[in-house]
């Protein structure tokens, strides 16, 4: 790269100095076309010459020489995003951190996700109006916008704005909510999340939704996490828990304890799967029967995962202490989930694909916001369920991924069945 080209790029950075600055280079005479530019850059401390006092404008530069110019421009506050990215390795060698520049250049980032979903439901509870399955849209469009702001080197802010349209509803009802808003950062050796944030418990087999909470994590090879807060829905005033996890090679192990407590009591005329009032008089949605409303509930879980190349194995055991008077006679309160995955579609890689399968044998009270797309799990809260699910993913184009899932579930005591095909097309940007 010739220095004459560097001059043109460097001047585009907005580096300024006195137009009358003296030119220190013997080989750049006053009448030279680049005289003013060289003088300004030299006065600003961006460029310097060789030991013999020459600028050597026709000499080819090494990448390290260019990196030195970029580093000096960065130190002067010039906007050099693209150049810094190009010479990131050389700048790193010189001890200049490009990441900090990138954070400053894009203090707030907006990303998004559009998902179209269609579900077809069969089984004995399909048309039972008492089960309130209409809350799980068969035909919907969901749009999410994520705002990520960098507060400083240690803290960031995330918000999620979500619009839901039930396309099966002729009335055209839709909702738009700011359903996530939280800080993520570090305090000493602790990683902290605070606000209305996503919470994922027992691999999603216990809880996969948002919560108003504070969560702290400590450790690297062995991680200890603890949290306290309130589920956004599901009928509890608060919940808390802790987990201990580690990973050795492809093997991951964890044990967790979660306590859901202060269940809602004022459920007059609420109806199954409807709304009640919390202690503050606020209307809140709760789960599809009174398990969530009648008693505190503590759940233990133990999980193991193992990755062998493209194949992943996972197993989760859960045990609830929900009282016998709140569940169906004979229902057990423990159970497990076994799963296997193969590859997986990636939004960044068109043509990528994956398969997965799970077998469920979960007990009563071991789930409140299950990660599965078959919404009928809420009906089985007081008896548990068993069954299986299989699914596939495929990347149709960059940032366009298709999913299709099939669930076949059965209540462990009632024998009621639910069969669901759930398909979706997800676009990210």
C-alpha positions in Angstrom: 0.0 0.0 0.0 1.5 3.4 -1.0 1.6 6.2 1.4 -0.2 8.4 -1.1 -3.3 6.2 -0.7 -2.9 6.3 3.0 -3.0 10.1 2.9 -6.3 10.1 1.1 -7.9 7.6 3.6 -6.4 9.4 6.6 -7.8 12.8 5.5 -11.2 11.1 5.2 -11.0 10.3 8.9 -11.5 14.0 9.7 -8.1 14.5 11.3 -7.4 18.2 11.3 -4.5 20.5 12.2 -3.4 24.0 11.4 -3.3 24.6 7.6 -0.1 26.5 8.2 1.7 23.7 10.1 5.3 23.2 9.1 6.1 20.2 6.9 9.0 18.3 8.5 9.8 16.1 5.5 12.6 17.0 3.2 11.1 15.1 0.2 7.7 16.9 0.2 8.3 20.4 -1.3 5.9 23.2 -0.8 4.4 22.8 -4.2 3.7 19.1 -3.9 0.0 18.1 -4.3 0.0 16.4 -0.9 1.9 19.1 1.0 -1.1 20.4 3.0 -2.3 16.9 3.9 1.1 15.7 5.0 1.7 18.8 7.1 -1.7 18.4 8.8 -1.1 14.7 9.6 2.4 15.3 10.8 1.2 18.1 13.1 -1.5 15.9 14.5 1.0 13.2 15.2 -0.6 10.7 12.9 2.3 10.1 10.5 6.1 10.5 10.8 9.0 9.9 8.5 12.1 7.8 8.4 15.4 8.4 10.2 16.8 10.3 7.3 14.0 12.9 7.5 12.2 11.6 4.4 8.5 10.9 4.1 9.0 8.4 1.2 5.5 8.8 -0.2 6.1 6.4 -3.1 7.3 3.6 -0.9 5.1 0.5 -0.2 4.0 0.2 3.4 3.8 -2.9 5.5 0.6 -3.7 7.3 2.2 -3.0 10.6 3.1 0.5 9.4 -0.5 1.1 8.4 -1.7 -0.3 11.8 0.5 2.3 13.5 -1.2 5.1 11.6 -4.6 3.7 12.4 -3.7 3.3 16.1 -2.5 7.0 16.3 -5.7 8.1 14.6 -7.7 6.2 17.1 -5.8 7.8 19.9 -6.8 11.2 18.5 -10.5 10.2 18.5 -10.9 9.8 14.7 -13.6 7.5 13.4 -11.7 4.6 12.0 -14.1 1.7 12.3 -13.6 0.0 9.0 -9.8 0.5 9.0 -9.6 -0.8 12.6 -11.6 -3.9 11.6 -9.3 -4.5 8.6 -6.1 -4.2 10.7 -7.5 -5.8 13.9 -4.8 -8.4 14.2 -2.0 -6.0 13.8 -3.6 -3.5 16.2 -3.9 -6.3 18.8 -0.2 -7.0 18.4 0.4 -3.3 19.1 -1.8 -3.5 22.2 -4.7 -1.5 20.8 -8.1 -3.0 21.6 -10.5 -2.7 18.7 -13.5 -4.0 20.6 -13.7 -0.8 22.7 -13.8 1.3 19.5 -16.6 -0.9 18.1 -18.6 -0.5 21.3 -18.3 3.2 21.1 -19.2 3.4 17.4 -22.4 1.3 17.9 -23.6 2.2 21.4 -27.1 1.1 20.6 -27.9 -1.8 18.3 -31.3 -2.9 17.0 -31.9 -6.5 15.9 -35.1 -8.3 15.1 -37.0 -11.5 14.7 -40.2 -12.3 12.7 -41.8 -15.6 13.2 -44.8 -17.1 11.5 -46.4 -20.1 13.3 -49.1 -22.6 12.4 -50.3 -25.4 14.7 -52.7 -28.3 14.0 -54.1 -30.0 17.1 -55.7 -33.4 17.6 -56.4 -35.8 20.5 -59.1 -36.1 23.1 -58.7 -32.6 24.5 -58.7 -30.8 21.1 -62.3 -29.5 21.2 -62.9 -29.3 25.0 -63.8 -25.7 25.5 -63.1 -26.0 29.3 -59.5 -26.5 28.6 -59.0 -23.0 27.2 -56.6 -24.1 24.5 -57.5 -21.0 22.4 -54.7 -19.1 24.3 -52.2 -21.1 22.2 -52.6 -19.5 18.7 -52.9 -22.0 15.9 -52.1 -19.3 13.3 -50.1 -16.4 14.4 -47.4 -13.8 13.5 -44.9 -12.7 16.1 -42.5 -9.8 15.7 -39.7 -9.0 18.2 -37.3 -6.0 18.2 -34.3 -6.2 20.5 -32.5 -3.0 21.6 -29.0 -3.5 23.0 -27.2 -0.6 24.5 -23.7 -0.5 26.0 -23.6 1.4 29.3 -19.9 1.0 29.8 -17.2 -1.6 29.5 -18.9 -3.8 32.2 -22.6 -3.1 31.8 -25.2 -3.3 29.0 -28.9 -2.9 28.6 -31.3 -5.1 26.7 -35.0 -4.5 25.9 -37.5 -6.6 23.8 -40.6 -5.2 22.2 -43.0 -7.9 21.0 -46.1 -7.8 18.8 -48.4 -10.8 18.6 -51.1 -11.2 15.9 -53.5 -14.2 16.1 -54.3 -14.6 12.4 -57.0 -17.1 13.3 -58.9 -14.4 15.1 -61.3 -12.6 12.7 -61.6 -9.7 15.2 -58.0 -8.8 14.4 -56.9 -8.8 18.0 -53.2 -8.2 18.7 -50.9 -7.2 21.5 -47.7 -5.2 21.6 -45.6 -5.2 24.8 -42.2 -4.3 26.1 -41.8 -7.7 27.7 -38.1 -7.6 28.5 -35.9 -4.8 29.9 -32.8 -5.7 31.9 -29.2 -4.9 32.8 -26.4 -7.3 32.3 -23.0 -6.8 33.8 -20.3 -7.5 36.3 -19.7 -6.7 39.9 -16.3 -7.9 40.9 -16.2 -11.6 40.1 -20.0 -11.8 39.8 -22.0 -11.8 36.5 -25.3 -10.0 37.2 -28.7 -9.9 35.4 -31.3 -7.5 36.8 -34.7 -6.5 35.5 -37.4 -8.3 33.4 -35.2 -10.9 31.9 -35.4 -14.4 30.3 -35.3 -17.3 32.8 -34.5 -20.8 31.7 -34.7 -23.6 34.3 -34.0 -27.3 34.0 -33.3 -27.1 30.3 -36.7 -25.4 29.8 -38.6 -28.5 31.1 -39.5 -26.5 34.3 -39.6 -22.9 33.2 -38.8 -21.0 30.0 -40.3 -17.4 30.1 -39.5 -14.0 31.6 -39.3 -13.0 35.2 -38.7 -9.8 37.2 -35.6 -10.8 39.0 -32.0 -10.5 40.0 -29.6 -13.3 39.0 -25.9 -13.6 39.9 -23.4 -16.2 38.6 -19.9 -16.9 40.0 -17.2 -19.1 38.7 -15.8 -20.3 35.4 -15.1 -24.0 35.3 -17.6 -24.6 38.1 -20.5 -22.1 38.1 -22.8 -21.2 40.9 -26.0 -19.3 40.0 -28.6 -17.9 42.3 -31.7 -15.8 41.6 -34.7 -14.2 43.3 -37.8 -12.6 41.7 -41.3 -13.0 40.4 -42.5 -15.0 37.4 -44.3 -12.7 34.9 -47.2 -15.0 34.8 -48.3 -18.4 36.2 -49.8 -17.3 39.5 -46.9 -16.9 41.9 -45.8 -13.8 43.8 -42.2 -14.8 43.9 -39.7 -17.6 43.3 -36.0 -18.2 43.9 -33.4 -20.8 43.3 -29.8 -21.9 42.8 -27.9 -24.2 40.6 -24.3 -25.6 40.4 -22.9 -26.6 37.1 -19.7 -27.7 35.5 -18.4 -29.0 32.2 -15.6 -31.5 31.5 -14.8 -32.0 27.8 -18.1 -32.8 26.2 -19.9 -33.7 29.4 -22.0 -31.1 31.3 -23.5 -31.7 34.7 -25.7 -29.6 36.9 -28.0 -29.7 39.9 -30.6 -27.1 40.7 -33.3 -26.2 43.3 -36.2 -23.8 42.6 -39.0 -22.7 44.9 -42.2 -21.2 43.6 -44.1 -19.6 46.5 -46.8 -17.2 47.7 -49.4 -18.5 45.2 -52.4 -16.4 44.4 -55.5 -17.0 46.4 -58.0 -14.5 45.1 -59.3 -16.5 42.1 -63.1 -15.8 42.4 -64.7 -16.1 38.9 -61.2 -16.5 37.4 -62.0 -19.6 35.4 -59.6 -22.3 34.4 -56.6 -20.8 32.6 -57.9 -17.3 33.1 -56.9 -14.3 35.2 -56.8 -13.5 38.9 -55.6 -10.6 41.1 -52.3 -10.6 42.9 -51.7 -9.1 46.3 -51.3 -5.6 44.7 -54.6 -5.9 42.9 -53.0 -6.3 39.5 -54.5 -8.7 37.0 -52.2 -11.6 36.3 -52.5 -14.7 34.0 -52.1 -18.0 35.7 -51.7 -21.6 34.7 -54.5 -23.9 33.6 -55.5 -25.3 37.0 -55.1 -24.7 40.7 -51.7 -26.3 41.2 -50.1 -23.0 40.7 -52.6 -21.3 43.0 -53.0 -23.4 46.0 -49.6 -24.2 47.4 -45.9 -23.4 47.4 -43.8 -25.8 45.4 -40.1 -26.7 45.5 -38.5 -28.6 42.6 -35.2 -30.3 42.5 -33.5 -31.1 39.1 -30.4 -32.9 38.0 -29.2 -32.7 34.5 -26.5 -34.2 32.3 -25.5 -33.4 28.7 -23.0 -35.0 26.4 -21.8 -33.8 23.0 -20.1 -36.2 20.6 -19.4 -34.2 17.4 -22.7 -33.5 15.7 -24.7 -35.7 18.2 -25.9 -34.3 21.6 -27.5 -36.3 24.4 -29.4 -34.8 27.4 -31.2 -36.1 30.4 -33.1 -34.3 33.1 -34.6 -35.6 36.4 -37.1 -33.5 38.3 -38.8 -33.9 41.7 -41.6 -31.7 43.1 -42.9 -31.5 46.7 -46.4 -30.4 45.7 -48.9 -31.6 48.2 -51.1 -34.7 47.5 -54.3 -32.6 48.0 -53.4 -30.4 45.0 -52.9 -33.2 42.5 -55.0 -36.0 41.1 -55.1 -39.2 43.2 -52.2 -41.5 42.5 -50.2 -39.0 40.5 -46.5 -39.1 41.1 -44.4 -36.0 41.6 -41.2 -36.9 39.9 -40.1 -37.8 36.4 -37.5 -37.3 33.7 -36.9 -36.1 30.1 -34.5 -37.8 27.7 -33.4 -36.1 24.5 -31.1 -36.4 21.5 -30.1 -33.9 18.9 -28.2 -34.1 15.6 -26.6 -31.0 14.1 -29.0 -28.1 13.9 -29.9 -25.3 11.4 -27.9 -22.1 11.8 -29.3 -18.8 10.6 -25.9 -17.8 9.2 -25.5 -21.0 7.1 -28.1 -21.7 4.4 -28.6 -25.4 3.8 -27.7 -26.3 7.4 -30.2 -28.6 9.1 -30.8 -30.6 12.2 -33.0 -33.2 13.9 -34.1 -33.7 17.6 -36.2 -36.0 19.7 -37.4 -36.0 23.3 -39.2 -38.5 25.5 -41.1 -37.1 28.5 -42.2 -38.7 31.7 -42.8 -35.7 33.9 -44.6 -35.7 37.2 -47.2 -33.4 38.6 -45.9 -30.0 39.6 -42.6 -30.3 37.8 -43.3 -27.7 35.1 -44.9 -24.2 34.9 -43.7 -22.7 31.7 -42.6 -25.6 29.6 -40.3 -24.8 26.6 -42.3 -27.2 24.3 -44.5 -25.6 21.6 -47.4 -27.8 22.3 -49.3 -25.6 24.8 -51.4 -28.4 26.1 -48.8 -29.2 28.9 -50.7 -26.7 31.1 -53.7 -29.0 31.2 -51.5 -31.8 32.7 -50.1 -29.8 35.7 -51.9 -31.7 38.3 -51.2 -35.2 37.0 -48.0 -35.0 34.9 -47.7 -36.3 31.3 -45.7 -38.8 29.2 -45.1 -39.0 25.5 -42.6 -38.0 22.9 -41.7 -35.2 20.5 -39.6 -35.0 17.3 -38.6 -32.1 15.2 -36.5 -30.9 12.3 -34.9 -27.5 11.4 -33.6 -26.3 8.0 -31.9 -23.1 6.9 -33.7 -22.0 3.7 -31.5 -18.9 3.2 -29.3 -16.7 5.3 -31.3 -15.7 8.4 -34.3 -17.7 7.3 -34.9 -20.9 9.2 -37.8 -23.3 9.2 -38.9 -25.6 12.1 -41.4 -28.4 12.3 -42.3 -30.2 15.5 -44.6 -33.1 16.4 -45.8 -33.8 19.9 -47.8 -36.9 21.2 -48.6 -36.5 24.8 -50.9 -38.3 27.4 -52.0 -37.4 30.9 -50.5 -39.9 33.3 -53.7 -40.4 35.3 -56.5 -39.2 33.1 -55.3 -40.7 29.8 -56.3 -37.6 28.0 -54.3 -37.1 24.8 -52.8 -34.3 22.9 -51.3 -34.5 19.4 -49.8 -31.4 17.9 -48.0 -30.5 14.7 -46.3 -27.1 15.2 -44.5 -25.4 12.2 -42.8 -22.1 12.0 -40.7 -19.9 9.7 -38.3 -17.6 11.5 -36.6 -14.6 9.9 -33.8 -12.7 11.8 -32.2 -9.4 11.0 
